[in-house]
Amino acid sequence: MRGALVKPDVLVATPLFDAMRRKLEAAFTCHMLHEAADRNAFLAAVAPRVRGIATFNSANTRLIEALPHLEIISNCSVGTDGIDLVAAKRRGIVVTNTPDVLDDCVAETAIALTLNLLHRYPEAEQWVRSGAWAKRGAFPFAAELHRKTLGVLGLGRIGEAIVRRALAFGMRIRYHNRNRKDVPYEYDADPVKLAENSDVLMVVIPGGNETTALVDARVLEALGPQGYLVNVARGSVIDEPALITALREKRIAGAALDVFWNEPNIDPAFLSLDNVVLLPHVGSATVETRTAMGDLTIENLRRHFAGEPVLTRVV
């Protein structure tokens, strides 16, 4: 008689949505680090058995070094700025992410933010709900996307998905990347020049040390008082104090943000501004997309432990 199948031990470093958690627990022996009252004691107890990590973009050097038998970090995010890739590579640990499956969802959010920012739809709805329409008359005029120039800072998979939708609104496209691409759009050599040539600056670059505060006071000054900023990348890529100053002093027309420096404890100054649209990091937060991201995260783990090539390896 065959013995029971031994499921590989996986450390779950961050909270998971219910459907993903159920699937993960069905396939692996899961250890919920984020639920531990004493994380250090919990890690010490499970470390000898753990071979994998499942996480939403969180695995620092300390965590990696605490797991001597770690083989794979399966990341349920396209971004890897919260994972110490250097430490993982040094140990020969496989790191995977979830590209492609969230591109369209994030692009929809980016366009929705742009529409809400320029057309001022959130304010217009409050105009109705507050009774201002009846008391004060018509809502003030807004702006439209048609014939505006969208400057895409980071023309990767998500950036290209945003461009396809922006073109349908009749927008003109410019972009900046570290490397020029074979695309029919105007290229600007740096973020300042891109901002100078754009009506809407769409930020889609990866997070990490190389891009921290890349959108700074110089970029915002170049965007100017008629320009708009939209960020669906990482909060770290924006110099937030400079952005708050630019918004407060009307040096730019407005900003629409899905991501922030210190989520969810964002700078309270944003809440007092009337020229911002704020979302709670929901760019990929749909049932369809999160299910696909979770499935890819689990499939990478399954493949690794089965001795098969993972699907989306980062290092």
HELIX and SHEET records of a PDB file:
HELIX    1   1 ASP A   18  ALA A   27  1                                  10    
HELIX    2   2 LEU A   33  GLU A   35  5                                   3    
HELIX    3   3 ARG A   39  VAL A   46  1                                   8    
HELIX    4   4 THR A   61  GLU A   65  1                                   5    
HELIX    5   5 LEU A   85  ARG A   91  1                                   7    
HELIX    6   6 ASP A  103  HIS A  119  1                                  17    
HELIX    7   7 TYR A  121  ARG A  129  1                                   9    
HELIX    8   8 ALA A  132  ARG A  136  1                                   5    
HELIX    9   9 ARG A  157  ALA A  168  1                                  12    
HELIX   10  10 PRO A  191  GLU A  196  1                                   6    
HELIX   11  11 ASN A  209  THR A  211  5                                   3    
HELIX   12  12 ALA A  217  LEU A  223  1                                   7    
HELIX   13  13 GLY A  235  VAL A  237  5                                   3    
HELIX   14  14 GLU A  240  ARG A  248  1                                   9    
HELIX   15  15 PRO A  268  SER A  272  5                                   5    
HELIX   16  16 VAL A  287  PHE A  305  1                                  19    
SHEET    1   A 5 THR A  29  MET A  32  0                                        
SHEET    2   A 5 ASP A   9  VAL A  12  1                                        
SHEET    3   A 5 VAL A  50  THR A  55  1                                        
SHEET    4   A 5 ILE A  72  ASN A  75  1                                        
SHEET    5   A 5 VAL A  94  THR A  96  1                                        
SHEET    1   B 7 GLU A 186  TYR A 187  0                                        
SHEET    2   B 7 ARG A 172  HIS A 176  1                                        
SHEET    3   B 7 THR A 149  LEU A 153  1                                        
SHEET    4   B 7 VAL A 200  VAL A 203  1                                        
SHEET    5   B 7 TYR A 228  ASN A 231  1                                        
SHEET    6   B 7 GLY A 254  LEU A 257  1                                        
SHEET    7   B 7 VAL A 276  LEU A 278  1                                        
END                                                                             
